[in-house]
């Protein structure tokens, strides 16, 4: 662990009697190490690249210790008792981390000597691997882009506000002690980024939970060979040069790194890519990605395909890699299937399928800098689930590459079932741009979906920020139907905006089920109870949402949510939920509803009551909390969703 050479002088206004021992600072650093590294990672300039930011963040935190007893900065939060905020050791180390992270973003100016933080870290070092945090969803990516546009001090303001929960006055003190001249300008600039502070706790910004990938293996091998040759020449050691290439070595019988392996070589050979006949789908019994033909003007561009396969096998430090949750991002086990290769907008795009995943490679037209590699699981996809892949996103719009059996495409607002379908043009299977709700921020007023038609009928698909869309269905979970009928569209309309809750989660299908209608007390009409269930490609991670809508309400209100439960699903098509509701007469009630298979409902805790059948209406007090249980017709118990 490296230590600071000279402890900083006390900041103006600090108390000389508040001092920090080296042991006290070390204890704070060790206890809060993950938070301090996350803080450094977020403040460091994004231009360093994700790999170097990770190592630099760890280096800055490990160098934050003083060599001797040092004065602690006085920050108002230290007046609180106990915990991180009341620890002067933590305040001192945090200040050092912010100061050096800001220094790392300063431009190199000659002839002045660069500051230590501006140079690549000596320690820690990782050789042969690139380390970077796990990829987050669309919201984390958008926040990362917005933070990268800020200056270093403004980025520090945003992070100190969101991660450290400091007030603006406390932030000014930290920045002033860190050497920032214009703290007011930094606060004003940080105000331009929406306050989505909860995203700062995402794995996207966690330099302690890392993914590992190999570096450029071919370049590393060339450098190693050149270094060995130079050493041999300088030492005049001809015996080393004369050793046979297949002689003994430290790895025994193992093949050289990533070479001479038939399966690995075949997977990287553009000439061995699987290309399906354009008419194979017409006679095949399958309707999945395996019968998609290779389409696009660049399917014979060997150089482009070779680059795409090489990046898939070993993405470089500048490649932006993303994957849906629990989707492997490693190389293919054999030659993948080529689905598409062409210029799309300002990029060249290649789509592959390896039986488990869709892989999308995109590079700018004017070079390879800024290339992107995206993965999505599609194992078991068939029919509607294998009908479309995202081809391009630009200016809030998305274009889809559709299956060869799709005959028509359209766009409709799921929140307006009576508005009808607006036709989208299909050119070689590519749709015209569709306004996508996947990255939309702010108040939701509508939700555009894709309607595809083939010989078997129509179905609705929605963009949730991933490579493949999610299929929308409606009805009882044991027999859901396509959400294109008038009744299904009417059921979906008030709850369309709830789809924002499952963006970026690797969702395969979302079903909506109107499972109960409940008369309201005080002659207020009848309310509708609905549950939506999102299933994922990986099997786990399902999301269940119970919603409640009163007469005349434009939107439903989410009253209960659960994850990884069988409720409202094909394995257990039962659901029970409740809500505390205030009537127009000013009276409070506990309303609870189960599906038609519920024999009785009981409430305990803050409200104690029971009722036969699936509905319960009980007088309650404002703020009362109750637990719900029900009994099904077969005698089993069902718990209320929390």
N, C-alpha and C positions, 0 to 999 in steps of 0.2 A: 504493500500500500504506500502510495506516494504522499508526501506531506507538503504543506505550503511553506516556502522558504522564509517569508517574512509575514508575520501577522499584521493585518491592517490596523491603522491607527483608529482610535475611538471616533465614531461619527459625531458630528456636531449635535449637541444636546444629550449625548449619552452620559450615563452616570458612571464616574470612574470606579465606584465601588462594586459595579456589576461586572464580574470577570468570569471567564470561562476557562476551566482547566482542560488540558489536552484529553484527559480521561473522560471528562464530562462531554466534550464534543464528540469523542469517539463513541461513547454510549448512545448519544442521540443519532449519530450517523448509522450505526449498526441497526438500531431499532427501527429507524424510518428509511432505511436504504432504498427499498422499492419506490417509495413516494419521491425521494430526492432524485433518483435516476429518471423517473417519469417527468419530474419538473424540468430537469436539465434537457431531456430529449425534446420536450415541447418548445423550450425557449431557443434551442440551437437552430441555426438557419437551415431550412430544408434543402438548400443547395448543396449541402455536404453529401447528400445521398443517405438512404435509410441505414445502410451497413455502417458507414463511418459515424453517423449520428449515434448509433447504439454504443459503439466503442468509446466515442468521445464523451458521451453522457456518463458512462461508468467511470472513465478516467477523471472527469471533473469532480465527481462526487468523492472519489477516493483521494483526491488531492486537496480536499477542503479542510483538512485538519490543520490547526496551527502548530508551530514547533514548540511554543511555550504558552504560558498563561496569557490570554488576550481579553480585551474588553468586549462585552457583548453589546450588540446594537439594541437600542431601546425601541421596541415596537409596541403600540398599544395593546395588541393581543396578548402580550406577555403578562399582562396584569391578571389574566384569567388563571384560575388555579388548576393545576394538574394537567396531564396530557401533553400532547405535542405543543399546543399553543402557549403553555405556561413554562416551557423549557428554554432557558437562554442558550443552552448548548445547541438546540435545534435551530433557534433563530440565527445564531452565528453561522452554522453550517449552511443553512438555506441561503443566507446572504452571500456567502462565498460561491455557492453554486450559481446563483443568478448573475453575480458579477462576472465570473469566468465564462458563463454561457453567452453573455452579451459580448464579451471580448472576442469570443470565437467568431462572431459575425462581423467584426470590423474588417474593412478592406486592408490589404497589405500595402503599406506606403513606404517607398524607399526615400532616403537611405536608412530610415529608422529600423531598429531591430524588431522583428515580429514578437508579439506576446506569446507566451507559452501555449495559451489556449487556442491560438490561431494555427498551430502546427499539428500534424497528425499525432495521435497519442502514442507514447512509447509503450505504455502498459494501460490496459490489458491488450494482448495481441492474440489473434486467432488465425492460424495459417491453414490454407486449403479449404476454408469454409467461409461463406457469407452468412452473416446473422442479421435477421431483421424481424420486427414484430409481426404478429399474425395480422392478416388483412381483416378489416372490418367491413361494414356494410356501406350502402350509398351515403348515409348521413355522415359517417366518419370520414369518408373520402371527400365529401363536400366541405366539411369543416377543415380538414387538412389543407385543402386548396385555398380556403379563405385565410387561414393562418399564415400560409406561405407567402401571401401577398402583403402581409404586414411587416413593418420594420421590427428589428429585434426588441426595442423597448416596449412597443405596442403589443407584441406577442407575449412578452413577460407580464404585462398588465393583465391580459386575458387569462393567462394561466394562473397568476396569483389570485385573481378574483375567483376563478372557477375551481381550481384545485385546492388552494389554501384557504379559501373563504375569507380573504382579507377585504376590508373596506377600502374605499378609494383613498382615504387619508393614510391608512396603513400601507397601501401600495406605493403612495408617493414617498413615504419614508424609506421603504426598501429600495426603490429605484434611485433615490437621491444618494443613499449610502453606497449603492452599486456604481455610482459615477454617472448617472444619466442627468444631462443638463436640463432638458425641457420635459419635465414629467407631465405637465398639463397636455402638451401635444401628444404624448404617448397615450394618455387616457382617452383623449378625443379620437385618436385613430383606432383604438381598440373598440370603441363604441360602435364602429361600422360593422362589426361582426356580431350576428345574433347570439344571445346568451344561451347557448346550448351546452352548459357546463357539465351536464351528466355524461356527455360523450367523451370528456377528457379521461374518464375512468375506463374507457373501452380498451380491449386488448390491442386495438390498432396503435395505441400510444403507450404500450407497456414494454419497455426495453429489457424487462426481466423475464418475460415469457416469449421466447424466440423460436423462429423457424431457421433451419439450416439448409443451405444449398451449396453445391460445389462452386468454386471459382471457375474462371475460364481454363479448362483443363488442357486444351491444346496449347494455349499461350504459356501456361505454367510448365508444360513439358518442354517447350522450345527453350524457355529461359533456363530451366534446369539443365538441359543438354548443353547449352552454351556455357553455363557456369562450370560444368564438369570438364568441358573441353579446355576452357581457359586454365583451370586448375591443373589439368594434366600437362598442358604445355609449359606452365610456369615451373612445375615440379619435375619436368622431364621424366614423366613416369609412363613410359611406353607400355608397360604391362597392363595398366588400366585400360588403355585404348584398345589393346589387343584382345580383351576378354570377349568371348562370344556373346551375341545378344540374348541367347536363351540359356545362359549359364546360371549358376546358383545365385540367390539373392535373399534379402530379408523376408520376402513374401513367399518363398518356396515355389510351389507350382502355380500360384495365382497368375492370371494374365496381367499384362501391363495395364495401368489405370485407363479404364474406359476405352480399350482397344482390343482387337483380335477376338471379339466376342460376336459370334454370328448373329444372335438375336438382336443385340444392341446395334450392330452395323445395319442389319436389315431394316430396323425401325427408323434409321436416319437416312435411308436411301430413297430419294424421290421416285426412282424407277420402280420401286416395289410397293408404292402406295396402292391401296385397293380402290379401284374405280368401277362402280356399278353401272350396268347398262341403263340407258335412259328409259327402256321399256320394261325393265325387270319388275317394277312394282305392279304392272298390269296383270301379270300372271302369278305373282307370289301370293302365298296364303298369309303372309305377314304384312302388317302396315306399321312399320317402325323405321328407325333411322337406318337400319341395315340395308334397306332397299332404296334409299335416296340416291339419285344419280349425282355424278360430279358435274357441277355447273359453274359457269363463270368464264370470262375471257382469258384468265391466266392459269387455267388448270394444266397447261403444258409448259408453264414458266418454271423450268427446273431450278434456276437460281433462287427464285422466290420460295419455292417449296423446300429447298435445302435449308435456307435460312430459317424458315418457320419451324422445321423439324429440329434443327440444331438449338434454337432458342427454347423449344419445348424440353429438350433433353437437359440443357444446362443454361438457364436464363442468366444473362449478365447482370451486373450491378445496376445498370440503368433501366432494366426492363421492369415495368410495373406488372406484378403478378397478383391476380385475385382469384378466389375460388369460393363457391358456396360452402356453408359450414360442413365440415367433415368430408370434403371432397379431396381425394389425393391429387397433388399437383406434380407428381413425379413423371418421368418419361414413359412413353408407351412400351408395353412388353413385346410388341411386334409391330409390323407395318400397319398403321391405322388406315381408316377409310377416309378418302378425300371427299368432302361434301361441296366445297365452294372455294374459288380463288378468283378475285377480280379487284379492280379499283372501285372503291365506294367512297364518295365524297373526296376528302383529302388524304385518303389512306388506301393502302393495299391490304386486303383482308383475306385470310385463309381460315376455313373451318374444317376441323377433323372430327372423326368419331372413332373411338377405340373399343366400343362395346359397353363401356362403363360410363364414359364421360364425353361431353362435347368440349373441344378445345378451340378457342378462337385466338388467332394471332393477327395483330394489326401493326403496321409500320407506316410512318409518313411517306408520302410520295417522293420526297426529296432526300431520303436517306433512311437510316435505321435508328437514329437517336430518338428516344422516346417511344420505343416499341412497347406493346402491351400484350400480355398473355392472360387469358381468362379461362376458367374451368367451371363446368357445371355437371352434376351427376344426372344421368338419364337412364340408369339401369332399369329395365323392365318397362320402359316407355313404349306405348303402342296407341294407335288411333289418334285421338285428340291430343294426347300428351306428346306425340311425336309429329305435330303438325307445323311447328314454327320454331325458328331460332332468331335471336336478335342479330341483325347484320350491322346496324350503325345507329348511334345516338348522336344527335346534334341539335342544339338550340331548343331543348325540351321535347324534341320529336324522336321517334324511333321508327326504323324500317325493319321489316321482317322478311326472312327467307322462308317461304312456305313449302310444305310437302308437295311432291309432284301430283298427288291426287286432289289437292285443293283446287276448286273451280271458281270460287269467288271469295272476296274479302271485303269487310266493311268495318266501320267504326261507329260505336254508339256510346252514349252517356248512360252508364249503369244507374245513375241517380234519377234519370228521366225516362222511364219505361215507355212513355207515349211518344217520345221524340223520333222514333224510328231509327233506321240504319243509314249511314252515309257511306256510299260505295267507295272503296279504295281500288285504284288501278293495280293490276297484276301484270308485271313485265318480267318474263322468264322466272316466274315464281317470286318476284320481289314486290312487296307492297309499296305504294306511295307513303310518304311520311304520316305517322299517326301521333297525335299529341299524347305524350306519356305522363301518367300520374306518378311514375316511380320516383322521380327526384323533386317533385313539387313540394314547396314549403308554404307555410301559412295556413289559413283557414281552408278547409276542403269544402268546395261547393259542387263538385261533380267528379265522376271517375270514368274516364274513357277506357273502353275495352275493345278488344279485337274479336270480330265475329268471322269465323271461317266456315265455308260451305263445301261439302263434297257430295259424292253420290249417296252417302248414308244420311245426310242431313246437315244441320248447323250446330255449332257449339261456340261458347264464349271463352276467351282466354284473356288474362290480364297480365300486364307487365308489372313485376315486383322488383325491378332493378337487377335482374339476373339474365343469363344467356337464354334460358327457355322460359316461356310464360307459364303461369299457373292456370289450371282448368277450373272453371266455375260451374258448380252444380247446385241443385236445390231439391229439397224434399227430405223425407225420412231417411236417416243415415243408412238403413239396410237396403234401400232402393232409391238412391238419388237419381235425378233426371237432369238432362242438359238444361242450362239456365236460359234457354232462348224462348220458351213459351211465355204467354202473357201472364199467367199466374206466377211463374218463377221470377219473371222480371219485376212484377209488382212486389214480391217478397224481398227481393234484393235491394230495391230502390232506397228505402230509408237507411240501409245499413252498408251501402257501398263504401263509404268513407272509412269504415272499420278495417278495410283491407290494408290501410297504412300501417296497422299494428304488426303486420307480418312481412313487411318489406325486408329483403335481404336475408331471409331465414331458410332458403333452400326449399321453398314451398312447392308441392306437387299439385295439390287440389285444395279447393276451399268450397265447403258445402254450407248452405244456409237452410235452416229448418224452423218454420213457425210452429212451435210445439204446443202453444196454449193461448187462449184468450180469456181474460179475467174481468168480470164486471167490477167496476170501481165503486167504492162507497160514496155516499152523498150524491147519488144519481149523476156521476161524472162520466158515464159512458163505459166503454170496455177498452182495456189495454191489451197490447199484443206482446207476447213473449217469444223471443227468437234466440236460437243458438247458432253460432258459426263455428266450424271446425276446420282448421288448416292442417293438412297432412304433409309431411316432408318426404323428400326423396330418400333420406337416410333411415326412415322408419321411426326414430325417436324425435323428440322436439316438437310434437304436435301442440297446437294452441287451440283452446276452447274459450269462446267468449259468449256470455249470456247478456242479452240486451232487452231493454224494456221500452216500449213506446206507448205514450198516452194518446187519446183521440186528438186528431188534428196536428200532432207533432210531425215536423218535417223529417227529423232524424231520430234514430233510436239512441238510448243512453246505455252505455256499458255499465252493468251492475256487478258482474263477477267475471273472473278470468282464472284460467288454470292451464298448466302445461303438463304434458306427459301423463294424461289421465284418459281412461277409455270412454268417459262420458260423452254423449252426443256423437258417438262414432259407430261404425258397423259392428264392433265387438260388444258394445254395451249401449244400445240406442235409448238411453234414459238420461234425463237431466232434471235437476232441481235447483232453483235459484230464488233469491228474494231481494226485496228493496224496501227502504224506508221512504214512504211517500206522503206528501202533504196535500190534502184536498183543497178545493177552492174555498171551502168553509173554514179553513185554517186548522183542521184536525190532522193528526199524524197517525199513520197506519203502517203496519208491517204487511206487505203483500208478498206472497210466495206462490210459485207455480211449478208443478212438475208436468211431465208428459202424460198422455192418456193412460199409460200403464201404471200410474201411481195410485195406490189404494188409499193412503192417508198421508198427511203432512203434519209434523210436530215442530214447534218452536220452543227452545229453552234458552236460559240466560236472561238477558234484559227484557225479553218478551216471552211469556209462557202461555201457549195456547196450542190447540190442535184442531184439525178439521178432517172429515172424511173426504175422499176424493183427492184430486190433484191440486186443488186451490185452497189457499189459506188467506183470510183477511182478519187481522187482529189489531185492536187499538194499541197505540204505542206512544211513547214520549219522544220528543226530539233528541236525536243522538243515541237512542237505545241501540244496543248490539245484541244480536240473537244468533243462535246456532240452529240450523235446519236439518231435519232428518225425515225421511219418508220410507214407506213400506210399499214395495211393488206387489203386483198381483200374484207373483209366484212366491211371495214371502221374503224375498231378499230385501236388504236395506239399501237405501241410496242417500248419500250425504249431499248437502247443498254446496254448490260451488262457492268459493270464497271470493 
